[in-house]
Amino acid sequence: MLSIVLGAIGRHRYQETSVSVHTDLKRISVPQLMACKGQRKIASLTAYTAPFARLLDDYLDMILIGDSTAMVGYGLPNTLSITVDQMAAHAAAVVRSTQKACIIVDMPFGSYQESTQQAFANAAKVLAASGADGIKMEGGAVMADTTRFLVERGVPVLAHVGLMPQYVHTMGGFKAQGMTDEAAERILHDALAHEQAGAFGVVLEGVAEALARRITKTLKIPTIGIGASPDCDGQILVTEDILGLSGARIPKFARQFADVGAVIRGAVEQYANGVRDGSFPGLENCFGVKK
């Protein structure tokens, strides 16, 4: 019932505040996301299950099935061990449960770095199995040829530079990037290389604010910030971080907009108490009871 109520509220609010691309209730396309550059901000969040996807769809331009699913959904220490099949299955659930948001899927570690052919085979597998609209890849200028190879073969690519969780070991942990002039120039070069290769946008994660602002002004394609700058063309966060479902530690770049965890705990406590004191289930919850 809660999801039905929230969904109805969401549709009403979205119709009041959305731009024209939403009014026909068709799914937002990659070209429409690109057209947002300089016109309006792109709102994005992650999702990997049907219930969350249904609730997010009314409000967002893009939903990312992030490889953060490994940490948030499976309790793993990093993003490195999730598989192509797992990502495709989660993406399919999100696609089936949405109508409007553009759906992008993270390519997991090891599924695209070996060769352009490997990248295309796995990207095609994910898109065919899920019905998603495009894929996201981490990597600097060294991955630009792969971006070009995929785009030329019909796979929309969202690039990801700066702090790249799949590079956690080579980066020495989850550390802010672009904090020196040399590092900033390298990340700018990375972003430009992917733009020139045909990426439809670039995620800037965990980079110095001034650098993210500079990249956004330089590129002709949208930048999606996460721990970057308010001046990015859009923003993305892990949904669980904004809802208070990620545990005690909230990343510096996130903001908790609600404590849904407290609501869930309260509901579960009421349910458990009802079972134990005999007030649930009632006869109204049973079948074959004579009125």
Long-range contacts (C-beta under 8 A, 24 or more apart in sequence): 3-51, 3-54, 3-55, 6-55, 7-54, 7-55, 7-58, 10-55, 10-57, 10-58, 10-59, 11-58, 13-58, 13-59, 14-58, 14-59, 22-100, 25-99, 25-100, 26-100, 27-98, 27-99, 27-100, 27-101, 27-102, 27-103, 27-133, 28-61, 28-62, 28-100, 28-101, 28-102, 29-102, 29-133, 30-102, 30-133, 30-134, 30-156, 30-200, 31-200, 32-102, 33-61, 33-62, 33-102, 33-200, 33-201, 33-222, 34-200, 34-201, 34-221, 34-222, 36-61, 36-222, 36-233, 36-234, 37-220, 37-221, 37-222, 37-233, 38-233, 41-233, 41-234, 41-235, 42-222, 42-224, 42-233, 42-234, 42-235, 43-234, 43-235, 44-224, 44-234, 44-235, 44-236, 45-236, 45-237, 45-238, 45-239, 45-242, 46-72, 46-236, 46-237, 46-238, 46-239, 47-94, 47-239, 48-72, 48-73, 48-90, 48-93, 48-94, 49-73, 49-90, 49-93, 49-94, 50-93, 50-94, 50-96, 50-97, 51-97, 52-239, 53-93, 53-94, 53-97, 53-98, 54-97, 54-98, 56-98, 56-101, 56-239, 57-97, 57-98, 57-99, 57-100, 57-101, 58-100, 60-101, 61-101, 61-102, 61-234, 62-101, 62-102, 62-103, 62-104, 62-224, 62-234, 62-236, 63-94, 63-98, 63-101, 63-102, 63-103, 63-104, 64-104, 64-105, 64-106, 64-136, 64-236, 65-90, 65-91, 65-94, 65-103, 65-104, 65-105, 65-106, 65-130, 65-132, 66-106, 66-136, 66-238, 67-106, 67-107, 67-108, 67-109, 67-165, 67-166, 68-106, 68-165, 68-238, 72-238, 72-240, 72-246, 78-165, 78-168, 79-108, 79-109, 79-165, 79-166, 79-168, 80-109, 80-110, 80-166, 80-168, 81-109, 82-108, 82-109, 83-108, 84-108, 84-111, 84-122, 84-125, 84-126, 87-126, 88-125, 88-126, 88-129, 88-130, 89-129, 89-130, 91-126, 91-129, 91-130, 91-131, 91-132, 92-129, 92-130, 92-131, 94-130, 94-132, 95-130, 95-131, 95-132, 96-131, 102-133, 102-134, 103-130, 103-131, 103-132, 103-133, 103-134, 104-132, 104-133, 104-134, 104-135, 104-136, 104-156, 104-158, 105-130, 105-132, 105-134, 105-135, 105-136, 106-135, 106-136, 107-135, 107-136, 107-137, 109-166, 112-137, 112-143, 112-146, 113-139, 113-143, 116-145, 116-146, 116-149, 116-150, 119-146, 119-149, 119-150, 120-149, 120-150, 120-153, 120-155, 123-150, 123-155, 124-155, 127-155, 134-158, 134-200, 136-160, 136-203, 138-164, 138-165, 138-166, 138-167, 139-164, 139-190, 140-186, 140-187, 140-189, 140-190, 140-193, 141-189, 141-190, 141-193, 141-194, 143-194, 144-193, 144-194, 144-196, 144-197, 145-197, 147-194, 147-197, 147-198, 147-199, 148-197, 148-198, 151-197, 151-198, 151-199, 152-198, 156-200, 157-194, 157-197, 157-198, 157-199, 157-200, 158-199, 158-200, 158-201, 158-202, 158-203, 158-224, 159-190, 159-191, 159-194, 159-195, 159-199, 159-201, 159-202, 159-203, 160-202, 160-203, 160-205, 161-187, 161-190, 161-191, 161-194, 161-202, 161-203, 161-204, 161-205, 161-207, 162-187, 162-203, 162-204, 162-205, 162-206, 162-207, 162-212, 162-228, 163-205, 163-206, 163-207, 163-227, 164-205, 165-205, 174-206, 175-206, 176-206, 176-207, 176-208, 176-227, 177-205, 177-206, 177-207, 177-208, 178-207, 178-208, 178-211, 178-212, 179-208, 184-208, 184-210, 184-211, 184-214, 187-211, 187-215, 188-214, 188-215, 188-218, 191-215, 191-218, 191-219, 191-223, 192-218, 192-219, 195-219, 195-220, 195-221, 201-233, 201-234, 203-236, 204-228, 204-229, 204-232, 206-253, 226-253, 227-251, 227-252, 227-253, 228-253
